[in-house]
Structures are given as C-alpha cells and as structure tokens.
C-alpha cells in the first residue's frame, strides 16, 4: 500500500485536475504524482497499460486508444493493434506493426490498439551477457537482474542474434478468441539478425490484467524482421533493465469492454496463445 498524503488545494486547481484526468484517461492521483516527481527531478518509472490481457483473450479487439495518445505515456513497450491486426513494438518513441505476413511498417498516429503497455525507458542496469542458447536460457540470464518476482520490469536487449524465431497473428474472424486466432499465426525464423528485443516482465499475481512472466517482441535494425519472440540464440548481447515502481491501468469505456464477461480465468488460454505452435 502506497503512503497517503493529504493536501489542501484551491477549488480552481482541483477542477483543472479533474478535467485533465478525464482528458488523459488517468486519475488525479497519477497526475499529482507525476507533477511531484517532475518538481523533485526524480523519474517515476511507470507502466501505463491500456485494457487487460483477460479482455484480449476473450476476443475484445476493438481499438480503445490511438498510437499518438499511447506515446504520450511512454517511448518503449509492446502490444497489438485493433482487430488483432499485427504485433506492436514501441522502441525509441516509434510504434511499429509486424503483420501476420511478416511485413513491417511504422504505425500511423491514428492507428488504434485494444491492448498495450508502455513506459519511459530509463534503465538502471546496462551490461553485456554471454552466450544465450535458448529462450529459457535468456530468461535465466534476465532473472539475475530482478530483485523480486513481485515487481514489474522493462527489458531491452540489443545485438546480433544467431537464431531468432518469432510469430505474428493475423486478424481473426469476428468473435474469435485469442486462442483461436493463435492457431492461424505465422511463424518466422531468422539467422544472424541484428536488432532489438523489447520485453516486459509481469508478476504472476497480475495475470488477470497482464501477460505474466516474460513477454518479448523482436525488431531488426533494418525493420524487415520481427514479431513475438518464441526462440532465440545469441552470443554476447547488451542487456538494459528498468525496475518499474508504478503501474497505471486505463480501462476502456467502450461498449464491447463494458459488456464483456471477464469473470473467467483464461490464464491457460493466454499461455497457449503466447507459446510456440
């Protein structure tokens, strides 16, 4: 539980805060926290997430926020696009779409997402990691940079990858679940590819809203190869890690989300959809 501070504000300021929070889709508390962090010149590491993983698994793919709005909350992250039309990777303040056929392009400001997580990337770890023989081996390397299983982390890995296996989903038929869509995913394999892995680690207790464990996407430097990571092999690579102290969840107010039945625990379906086929 975060400590609480009671403050007295003029009514005019409170009205402005209420208006700004409604416009930004956040809370007054988060706005005040950001303002205090800026005043103290102390970065606040925050994950801003749109919607929930449980909603996505249930097949709620309608767009709820534009890429332009998403970038107001961070320059680093991942997600997907409205209609499940491709994998999303956000790196250095740019949003890229990896389509089901493997084509990669920079997203337009007005393109929408039903689910995404972003942060302002300011790593506290910047080291080189020796050879990685598999995805499980990579996760073991990354585990050393986490001081707890109960915190969120943002991860960036740059280098030349001897072998990369990824997947990208194609837009499913209306009403199809994420698991159904994943059955038709396209998988890709690349050799000696130079690029960047963008990852998020979420604690197991967050499974109702996030993808628990490591969720990683790949994008090559020449922007021709990428997707949701399935397997990896590499020699020495650069690893940067940021611990995240704050998690902000923005829930959609769309009719699709409001009427969805999200009471079922679909964690197993999410795990199957995220895995190799």
Protein Blocks (a to p, Z undefined) as FASTA:
>chain_A
ZZdddddddfklmmmmmmmmmmnopafklmmmmmmmmmnopacdddddehjfklmmnopa
bcfbdfklmmmnocbdcdddehiiacaddeehiacdddfkopacdddfklccfbdcdddd
ddfbdcdddddfbfklmmmmmmmmpcbfkbccddddedddfbacddddddddehiafklm
mmmpccdddehiacddddddddfklmmmmcehjddddddfklpagcjdfbdcdddddddd
dddfbdcddddfbfklmmpcckbccklmmmmmmmcZZ
